[in-house]
Amino acid sequence: QAQLVESGGGSVQPGGSLRLSCQASGYTLAGNCLGWFRQFPGKEREGIAQIYTHGDVTHYADSASARFTISHDLSKKTFNLQMSGLKPEDSGMYYCAARAKYAGAWCLDGAPRESDFSHWGQGTQVTVSS
């Protein structure tokens, strides 16, 4: 059964850092578009960052480009979101996503859009508060 499983969420003080990881099983990450999204209560899910693993082409939302970094480790079948300088308004549920199950799905230009991704993890909660 193909799965994407997030980890690394939790509580952190403002200005702190977290590293979210997404463990993939049953997916081909090489040559795939992988993304991170977040959702605030009562809001739609919004894209943070995406990476096309063939060539490591990345795209970020304007709100995330200065503080967040997306990366991957094909040998471990994981992809990650390093977050620094966290603010209370970053609190929410964070999701990883894959555009396709297998290779051949490049990222579309610009910040990631929910409609471009077909496969989702269950989410991990991030809370930033003092």
C-alpha positions as CSV (number, residue, x, y, z in Angstrom):
1,Q,0.0,0.0,0.0
2,A,1.5,3.3,-1.1
3,Q,1.9,5.8,1.7
4,L,3.3,9.2,2.5
5,V,3.9,9.7,6.2
6,E,4.9,13.0,7.8
7,S,6.9,13.4,10.9
8,G,8.8,16.1,12.8
9,G,5.9,18.4,13.7
10,G,5.4,19.7,17.3
11,S,5.5,22.8,19.4
12,V,8.2,25.4,19.1
13,Q,8.8,28.9,20.4
14,P,8.7,31.8,18.0
15,G,12.0,32.1,16.2
16,G,12.6,28.4,16.5
17,S,13.1,25.8,13.8
18,L,11.6,22.5,12.8
19,R,12.4,19.9,10.2
20,L,9.5,18.0,8.7
21,S,10.1,14.7,6.9
22,C,7.9,12.7,4.6
23,Q,8.6,9.0,4.4
24,A,7.4,7.5,1.1
25,S,6.6,3.9,0.5
26,G,5.2,2.5,-2.7
27,Y,6.2,5.7,-4.6
28,T,9.0,6.5,-7.0
29,L,10.5,9.8,-5.9
30,A,13.1,10.0,-8.6
31,G,11.7,12.1,-11.4
32,N,8.7,13.1,-9.4
33,C,7.3,16.4,-8.1
34,L,7.1,16.5,-4.4
35,G,5.5,19.2,-2.3
36,W,4.7,20.6,1.1
37,F,1.5,22.3,2.0
38,R,-0.1,23.7,5.1
39,Q,-3.6,24.4,6.3
40,F,-4.9,26.8,8.9
41,P,-8.2,26.3,10.7
42,G,-11.1,27.3,8.5
43,K,-8.8,27.9,5.5
44,E,-8.0,26.1,2.4
45,R,-4.7,24.2,2.0
46,E,-1.9,26.3,0.7
47,G,1.3,25.4,-1.1
48,I,4.6,26.1,0.6
49,A,7.3,24.6,-1.6
50,Q,7.8,21.9,-4.3
51,I,10.8,20.2,-5.8
52,Y,11.3,18.2,-9.0
53,T,13.8,15.6,-8.0
54,H,15.3,15.4,-11.4
55,G,17.6,18.4,-11.2
56,D,16.4,19.6,-7.9
57,V,14.3,22.4,-9.3
58,T,12.4,24.1,-6.5
59,H,9.6,26.6,-6.3
60,Y,8.4,28.4,-3.2
61,A,5.4,30.4,-2.2
62,D,6.4,34.0,-1.5
63,S,5.6,33.6,2.2
64,A,8.0,30.7,2.6
65,S,11.0,31.4,0.3
66,A,13.1,33.2,2.9
67,R,12.6,30.8,5.8
68,F,11.7,27.4,4.4
69,T,13.9,24.9,2.4
70,I,12.6,21.8,0.7
71,S,15.0,18.9,0.0
72,H,14.9,15.2,-0.6
73,D,17.0,12.1,0.0
74,L,16.2,9.5,-2.6
75,S,18.3,6.8,-0.9
76,K,16.0,7.1,2.2
77,K,12.9,7.7,0.1
78,T,12.2,10.9,2.1
79,F,11.7,14.5,1.4
80,N,11.9,17.3,3.9
81,L,10.9,20.8,4.8
82,Q,13.4,22.7,6.9
83,M,11.6,25.6,8.6
84,S,13.4,28.4,10.5
85,G,12.4,31.7,12.0
86,L,9.0,30.3,12.8
87,K,6.2,32.6,13.7
88,P,2.9,32.0,15.5
89,E,1.1,32.5,12.2
90,D,3.0,29.5,10.8
91,S,0.9,27.2,13.2
92,G,-1.2,24.7,11.3
93,M,-1.3,21.3,9.8
94,Y,1.4,20.5,7.4
95,Y,1.1,18.0,4.6
96,C,3.5,16.4,2.2
97,A,2.3,15.4,-1.3
98,A,3.5,13.7,-4.4
99,R,2.3,14.7,-7.8
100,A,2.3,11.2,-9.1
101,K,3.0,7.7,-7.9
102,Y,5.8,7.0,-10.4
103,A,8.4,9.0,-12.3
104,G,7.5,11.4,-15.1
105,A,5.6,14.1,-13.2
106,W,7.5,17.4,-13.3
107,C,6.5,20.4,-11.2
108,L,4.5,23.1,-12.8
109,D,5.8,26.6,-12.6
110,G,5.2,28.8,-9.5
111,A,4.1,27.9,-6.0
112,P,2.6,24.5,-5.6
113,R,-1.1,24.2,-6.1
114,E,-3.2,21.6,-4.4
115,S,-4.9,20.6,-7.6
116,D,-1.5,19.5,-9.1
117,F,-1.0,16.8,-6.5
118,S,-2.7,13.5,-6.3
119,H,-1.2,11.8,-3.3
120,W,-1.2,13.1,0.2
121,G,0.1,12.3,3.7
122,Q,-2.1,12.6,6.8
123,G,-0.5,15.7,8.1
124,T,1.6,16.7,11.0
125,Q,0.7,19.6,13.4
126,V,3.0,22.5,13.9
127,T,2.4,24.9,16.8
128,V,4.4,28.0,17.3
129,S,3.8,29.8,20.6
130,S,5.6,31.2,23.5
